[in-house]
Amino acid sequence: MIDASKPALSFLDEQAIRPHLRFEDLIPAMERALIDFSAGRVQQPVRSIVALPHHGGFMGLMPAVYGDIMGTKLVNFYPGNGKLGLPTHQAVIAVFRANTGEPLALMDGRLITEMRTAAVSAVATKLLAPPHTLRLAILGSGVQARAHFQALSLVRKFSDIRVWSRNSDNANTLAKEIGANAVSREEAVAGADVVVTVTSATEPILHGAWLKPGALVLAVGTVGPTRREVDSETMRGAVIVDSREAAMKESGDILLANATVYAELGEVLSGAKPVPKAEVTVFKSLGLAVEDLASAGMVLQALGISGE
């Protein structure tokens, strides 16, 4: 029998979520979540991956418990969707009260994934890039390229922005949108203070020989133990990750280069580990469930939906 006294479970689509997600708020929220994660205040296993080779994609299951809420994101990654005019990432997030297990909301997860990923990169840039950072290189031209430009521009003022993409038309379109120059990969990276890789590459598209001393690399786009965006020379720098455990299972950039992880970003943010002094610093972002849950919690709080 249906209990009419219980309100119907809310489904929040992108239109309902977007007004309540701002990078200005997300960036400090991601900083807190990363510190809490590295301090052991979050229950979160490494995501489970279900490969879908016949369709060229995979499904990830990402549960976490954080404060008074818990939840799971189901995220599907289909690199070929771009050719169909569809987002490469499709996701939903189910959120529950941690104290009773009661469902609070079912939320579209695509926008949250987009924005929290770029916000985490902004946290890393704010912490690890020199204050005088001026030049930004973006390798990639999709949703994450645009989101990263927006988020990083809040923590550093870039006067020279360069874009590269395997699709030159997309690179030119993005460059016009953000006031950048569309150039070759090597030209984009040469002299750049911050280099963002946001592609679905399976082989390196960034070579360490192109990097200037002191560069910060944000390696964001590729996940999987056999996939990589950056070469082994790049990974000889100081490597910082969002999750050590996840990196040892999911990051081909780290595993194939036999790279050493210096610290989790949350450890450096909290002061448990000092900011590294290295010729090149790499932040390898894999994406954490706690980032999704913290973002979802912000939306629910703004809508008056409480986990307490």
C-alpha positions in Angstrom: 0.0 0.0 0.0 1.3 3.5 -0.9 1.8 5.7 2.2 0.2 9.0 1.1 1.7 10.8 4.1 5.2 10.6 2.7 6.1 13.2 0.1 7.1 12.0 -3.3 10.8 11.7 -3.9 12.1 14.7 -5.7 13.9 14.4 -9.1 16.1 17.4 -9.7 17.0 18.0 -13.3 19.7 20.3 -14.6 17.3 23.2 -14.8 16.5 22.8 -11.1 20.2 22.3 -10.1 21.9 25.0 -12.1 20.8 28.1 -10.2 22.2 26.7 -7.0 25.7 25.7 -8.2 28.2 28.6 -8.5 31.9 28.1 -8.8 32.4 30.8 -6.2 30.7 28.5 -3.7 31.8 25.2 -5.2 35.6 25.9 -5.0 35.7 26.3 -1.2 33.2 23.4 -0.8 35.5 21.1 -2.7 38.5 22.3 -0.7 36.6 21.3 2.5 35.6 17.9 1.1 39.1 17.1 -0.1 40.5 17.9 3.4 37.9 15.8 5.1 38.5 12.9 2.7 42.2 12.8 3.3 41.7 13.2 7.0 39.5 10.0 7.0 36.2 11.8 7.8 34.5 10.3 4.7 33.4 6.7 4.1 34.1 6.0 0.4 35.3 3.0 -1.4 37.0 3.2 -4.8 34.4 3.3 -7.5 33.3 0.1 -9.2 33.6 0.0 -13.0 31.4 -2.0 -15.3 32.9 -2.1 -18.8 30.6 -2.0 -21.8 32.9 -2.8 -24.7 30.2 -3.5 -27.2 29.0 0.1 -26.7 32.4 1.7 -26.3 31.6 2.9 -22.8 31.6 2.1 -19.1 29.4 2.6 -16.0 30.8 3.7 -12.7 29.2 3.2 -9.3 30.4 5.8 -6.7 29.0 5.6 -3.2 30.0 7.8 -0.2 28.9 8.8 3.3 29.7 12.4 4.2 28.3 14.1 7.3 24.6 13.8 7.5 24.0 12.6 4.0 25.1 9.6 1.9 24.6 8.7 -1.7 25.7 7.0 -4.8 26.4 8.4 -8.3 25.9 6.2 -11.3 27.9 7.7 -14.1 28.2 6.5 -17.6 31.1 7.5 -19.9 30.6 7.1 -23.6 33.5 8.8 -25.5 31.7 8.4 -28.8 28.6 10.4 -27.7 30.2 13.6 -29.0 29.7 12.5 -32.6 26.0 12.0 -31.8 25.6 15.4 -30.3 25.2 13.9 -26.8 27.2 14.5 -23.6 30.0 12.0 -23.1 29.1 11.8 -19.4 25.6 10.8 -18.2 24.8 10.5 -14.5 22.3 10.4 -11.7 22.9 10.9 -8.0 20.8 9.3 -5.3 21.0 11.1 -1.9 19.8 9.7 1.5 19.8 10.7 5.1 22.8 9.1 6.7 21.0 8.5 10.1 17.9 6.8 8.8 18.7 5.8 5.2 15.6 7.7 4.0 15.9 8.9 0.4 16.1 12.7 0.0 16.4 13.2 -3.7 17.3 11.8 -7.1 19.4 14.3 -9.0 20.7 14.6 -12.5 24.5 14.2 -12.1 25.9 15.5 -15.4 26.1 19.2 -14.4 27.4 18.4 -11.0 30.1 16.2 -12.5 31.0 19.0 -14.9 31.2 21.7 -12.3 32.7 19.9 -9.4 35.5 18.5 -11.6 36.5 22.0 -12.7 36.1 23.4 -9.2 38.6 20.7 -7.8 41.1 21.8 -10.5 40.6 25.4 -9.4 41.4 24.3 -5.8 44.6 22.7 -7.0 45.5 25.7 -9.1 44.9 28.1 -6.3 47.2 26.0 -4.0 49.9 24.9 -6.4 50.3 27.5 -9.2 52.5 30.5 -8.6 50.7 33.8 -7.9 52.1 35.4 -11.1 50.6 32.7 -13.3 49.6 34.3 -16.7 49.6 31.6 -19.4 47.0 28.9 -19.6 47.0 26.0 -22.1 43.8 23.9 -22.5 44.2 20.6 -24.4 40.6 19.6 -25.3 37.6 21.5 -26.4 34.5 19.9 -24.8 32.4 20.6 -21.8 35.3 20.3 -19.3 37.5 22.7 -21.3 34.8 25.4 -20.9 34.2 24.6 -17.3 37.9 24.7 -16.5 38.3 28.0 -18.1 35.5 29.5 -16.0 36.7 27.9 -12.7 40.4 28.6 -13.1 39.7 32.2 -14.1 38.4 32.8 -10.6 41.7 31.8 -8.9 44.2 33.2 -11.5 44.1 36.0 -14.0 45.3 34.7 -17.3 46.5 37.1 -20.0 47.4 34.5 -22.6 45.2 31.5 -23.2 45.9 28.8 -25.8 43.7 26.0 -27.0 44.3 22.7 -28.8 41.9 20.0 -29.9 42.1 17.0 -32.2 39.0 18.7 -33.8 40.3 22.0 -35.2 36.8 23.4 -35.7 36.0 22.8 -32.1 39.3 24.4 -31.0 38.5 27.5 -33.1 35.0 27.7 -31.7 36.2 27.4 -28.1 39.0 29.9 -28.7 36.5 32.5 -30.0 34.3 31.9 -27.0 36.9 32.5 -24.3 39.3 34.9 -26.0 42.0 32.3 -26.7 44.3 31.3 -29.6 43.8 27.9 -31.3 47.3 26.5 -31.9 49.2 23.2 -32.1 49.7 21.1 -29.0 53.3 22.1 -28.6 52.6 25.8 -29.2 49.8 25.7 -26.6 52.1 24.1 -24.0 55.2 26.1 -24.7 55.7 28.7 -21.9 52.4 27.8 -20.2 52.2 28.2 -16.4 49.2 25.9 -16.2 48.4 23.1 -18.6 45.0 21.4 -18.5 44.4 18.1 -20.3 40.7 17.4 -20.6 40.5 14.8 -23.4 39.4 11.2 -23.8 42.8 10.2 -25.2 44.2 6.7 -24.6 47.8 7.7 -25.5 49.7 10.7 -24.4 48.8 14.0 -26.0 51.1 16.0 -23.6 54.8 15.5 -23.6 57.0 16.6 -20.7 59.7 18.0 -23.0 57.3 20.8 -23.9 56.7 22.0 -20.4 58.5 25.1 -18.9 60.1 24.7 -15.4 57.6 25.4 -12.7 54.6 24.4 -14.8 51.5 23.0 -13.2 49.7 20.2 -15.1 46.1 19.4 -14.4 45.6 15.9 -15.8 41.8 15.5 -15.8 40.4 13.8 -18.8 41.4 10.2 -18.8 40.5 7.5 -16.3 41.5 3.8 -16.5 44.6 1.8 -15.8 45.6 1.4 -19.4 44.7 4.9 -20.6 46.8 8.0 -20.4 46.9 11.6 -21.5 50.4 12.6 -20.4 53.8 10.9 -21.0 56.2 9.4 -18.5 58.5 12.4 -18.6 55.6 14.6 -17.4 54.9 12.2 -14.5 58.5 12.5 -13.2 57.4 15.7 -11.5 55.8 15.9 -8.1 52.5 14.0 -8.5 49.5 14.9 -6.4 46.2 13.0 -6.5 42.7 13.3 -5.1 42.8 9.8 -3.8 45.9 7.6 -3.4 43.9 4.4 -3.3 42.0 5.3 -6.5 45.1 6.4 -8.3 46.8 3.0 -7.7 43.8 1.3 -9.4 42.5 3.8 -11.9 45.2 6.0 -13.3 47.1 4.9 -16.3 49.0 8.2 -16.2 50.5 7.1 -12.9 50.6 3.3 -13.3 52.1 3.2 -16.9 54.8 5.7 -15.9 55.5 4.0 -12.6 55.2 7.4 -11.0 55.4 8.1 -7.3 52.5 9.8 -5.6 53.8 12.7 -3.4 50.5 13.4 -1.6 46.8 13.7 -1.8 45.5 17.2 -2.5 43.6 17.2 0.8 46.9 16.5 2.7 48.6 19.5 1.1 45.5 21.7 1.7 45.4 20.8 5.4 49.2 21.4 5.8 49.9 17.7 6.6 52.2 17.8 3.6 54.0 20.9 2.3 53.5 22.3 -1.1 56.1 20.4 -3.3 59.1 22.2 -4.8 59.6 20.5 -8.1 60.4 21.5 -11.7 56.9 20.3 -12.7 53.9 19.5 -10.5 51.1 17.3 -11.7 47.6 17.0 -10.2 46.0 13.8 -11.4 42.2 14.2 -10.9 40.1 11.0 -11.0 37.0 12.4 -9.4 35.6 11.4 -6.0 32.1 10.5 -4.8 32.5 12.9 -1.9 32.9 15.7 -4.4 29.5 14.8 -6.0 27.9 14.4 -2.6 29.2 17.7 -1.3 27.9 19.4 -4.4 24.5 17.7 -4.2 24.3 18.7 -0.5 24.8 22.3 -1.5 21.9 22.1 -3.9 19.6 20.3 -1.4 20.4 22.9 1.3 19.6 25.7 -1.0 16.2 24.0 -1.7 15.5 23.5 2.0 15.9 19.7 1.8 17.8 18.6 4.9 19.7 15.5 5.7 19.2 16.0 9.5 
